Amino acid sequence: MIAMMFNDTCNVIGVEEFSIFDSELEKLIKNGEYVLGNKSLTKEPLSAVTRNEDREWSDIVTWAIRALIQGEMNGLMRNPQLCNNDTILESNSTRLNYDQSVYCVGNYGEIFNRRFGENKRSSMNTINKGSPMIYSTPLGDIFGTNNDFQVMDEMIDGGVLKRVKSRKGDVLRCGVVVSFDDVNITSVDYCHVLAAALFNGDFEAVEFLTFRENDDVAYESLSHGIIDALAGAVVNFEGDVDRGFSYSTPYYYRDKESSVECYAFATRG
């Protein structure tokens, strides 16, 4: 597409920002021969993709990437002296040393700068240190006219969805972690949100079970199917990889001492 600018096929193009980095077009922009707009037309988050039948492997991929971000946040950098360069593979994913991802390859910022050059990161791709953290991930045409919501019945032959739909009264059982702040009060609203999505707008189709903070009974209830989802869960490595729970996109962030806690739904893996 950039070539079409050079041969005068077109005089305006829209391309991914990273495709301009270190290209001939970037040199011409710096020389004033072309102008780069300052408005993004789309937001396209890029990620790694794995098959969904191997939860452990998906967790490993996810936490390897999170280690890069955590490394930059905490000042860890590429360090060949700390890179073990060991070919022994642990059979237990909880024993993997994700710091090696940083020491051997680099933290998120180092990798970005190495591939795209210094000072090329937009605010969207910088490490958050107190600025807004809620980001709208593109969902596609979910409100289009071609969606057939009856496919939900065909997606899962068993599982939580079928259990909820077959339950007497058609009701969601939502666990809420209770504490003395607005975070967990808000979690009640998110249970209503989930119920509305499940029951075509019936946000009242939910039964609440409450649990105290740091109470393992909440996760035991989730494991045994007593509740369908747990709202107000703090996203953490142990719950994801070691105990096999899945976390939704975080809906609330809170500073706590020297770290940031992410609150989300927890479900069975």
N, C-alpha and C positions, 0 to 999 in steps of 0.2 A: 504493500500500500504506500509506503514511503517513496518507493520508486516512481509512483504515479505523480507525486508532487514534482519530482525532478524532471519528468518528461512532459509536464504541463497538461497531463490528462485531467487533473483537478487542481484547484487552488486552495481547498480546505480539506483536511482529513481529521478523523478521530481515531486515535490509537492508544494502546496501553502506555502509560507514562514510562514504565521501565524499558519499553522497546526503543525509547529515544536515547537513553543513557549510553554514552560512549559511541554514538553513531555519527555518521556524516551529517545527519540532520541537526544534531545537537551543536556541532561545530558551526554550522551555518546560522543557527539561532543566536549563538554567542556573537557571531560577526554582524548580526543585524539584518541578515538577508531574509530570515523568516521570523515570525512572531509566534511565541508559545502562549496559548490562552491560559488564564488563571482559574478557570472553572472546571471542575470535574463533572463529567456527564453521567458517570456510573460509579458505583462502589462494588468491587468484585473481590471479596475475601478469598484468598487462595489457601488451600490446606492439603494435607496428605489424605489419601483415601485408602481404606482397607475393606476387605470383605467382612460382612457382619456376623459370620458364624463363628469367628474366633475372637472372643472378647479379650482374652489375655493379650493377643498380639496387637489388637487395636489400642489397648491401654499402653503398651510399650511405646508404640509410635507417638501417641499423644503426649506422654510424659517426657519423652526424649525432646520434643519440641518445647514443652513447657520449661524444661531445664535450661534451654538457651535463653529464654526470657528471664527466668529467675536468676541466671548467671549474670546477665547484664544489670539487673536490678541490684544485685549484691556485690558488684564489682569483680566477679570472677571472669577471667579472660583466658584465651588460648595460652597454654603453657606446656611446651614439649617435655619439660622436666617432670611434670605431674601426669603426663599421658602414659598410661601403663603399656599400651600397645600389646595387649594380651589377647591371644586368640582363644582362650578358654571361655566357653559359653555356659553361663549359669542356667540350670534347668528350672530355677525358681525365679520368676520375674521380679519378685519383691526384693531380691538380693542384687539386682542390677545396679551398678553405680552410674547414675545418670550424669554426675559431674564430669565423667570422662567425655561426654559429648561436648562439653565446653572446653575442657583442657586440651583435647585433641583436635577439635575443629574450630572452636571459637564460640563466643556468646552471640546472641541474636544480632546485636549491633555490628559486631566484627564481620559476621557473614554478610550482612546487608551492605556494609561499606566496601567489603572486598569485591563484591560482585557488581555493585552499581556506582561506587565511588563515594568519597566523602561529601557530606552536606547535601545528599540527594534524598534524605528521608523526609517525607511529609509528616505533619503532626499526627496523622492517622497511624503511622507505623513507628511511633516513638513509644518508649516505655512510660506507662502512666505513673505519675508521682503526685496524684491528688487532683488531676484534672478530670473532666467527665469520662466515665468508663462504660456507660451503656451504649451499645452500638446496634443498629438495626441491620440484621443479616438478611440479604435478599431471599425471599421465599418463592419467587416465581409468580405465575399467574394463579394464585390460590383463589382469587375472587372472580376468575373468568367464567365464561358460560359453558365451557367444555368439560368441567370437572364432574365426575360421577362419584358422589360420596358413598354410593353403595359398595364400592370396592373395599371399604373397610371390613365388610363381612367376609371377604375372600382373602384378606391379607394374612389373617392369623387363624390357624386351626388350633385353637387353644390359647394359652397365655392370658395375660391380665385383661386385655380388651374383651375377649370372649367371656371371661369370668364376670366382668362388670356388666356386660350386656345381658347375661343370663341370670344375674342376681335378682331376687324377688324385689320388685319395686324399682328396678333400674336406677341404682344409686351408686355414686362414687364414695368409697371410704378413704378419706384423706386424713393423714396424720399431720399434726401441727406441733412443732417444738415451741413451748411456751416459755417466755422470759419477760422481764419487766421493761420492755422497750417496744418501739413501734415496728421493729423489724418483723417480729413474729406475729404481731397483730395484723400487719400487712399480708403475712403468709396466708391468712384466712381468705383474703381476697383472691389470691392466686389459686386456691382450691376451687373457688367459685368460677374462676376463669377456665380451669381444666374441665369442670363439670359442664360449663356452657359449650365448650368445644365438643365434648363427647355426646351431649344430649340435645344438640341442635338448639341451643339457646337457653335451656332449662338450667340456669346457674344455681338454682336451689336444690338440685338433685345430688346432694352431698351429705354424708355423715362425717362428723369430726371426731377424731380421737386425739387427745392432747397428751404431750409428753414433756418432761422437764429437760432442760439443757443438760447435755453430757449424760443423758440417760440411755443406756444401751438397749433398754426395752423397746425403744422406738425402732431401732434397726432390726431387732429380733422380730418385731411385729411385721416389718416389711419383708423380711426373709421368709416368714411363714405364711404370707398372704393375708394376714389379718387386716392390713391396710394396703391400698393400691399404690399410693405415693406418699412421700413424706415431704412436707413443705417446711422451709426454714432450716434445711440441712446445710452445714458448712462444708463446702467442697474441699476434699483432702485426698492425699495420695493413698493412705491406708484404706480408706473406704472404697476407693475406685479400684486399685490394683489388688490389694491383699484380700479384701472382703467381697469384691465382685459387684459393688453397686454402681449404678450409672447416675450421672448428674446432668440436669438440664443446663441450658445457658443460664448463668447467674443473673438474678433479677435485683440483687442489692449488694453493695460493697460497703464495708465499714472498716475504718482504721482501728487496729487493736495492737497497742504497744508498738512493736517495730515491724509489724506486718499488716497485711490487708486480708480480711476475711470475706469470702465470696459465699453468698447465700443462694440456694437453688433448690429445686425439687430433687429428691433422691428416689430412684426406682431400683427394682431388682435387675441385675445384669442379664 
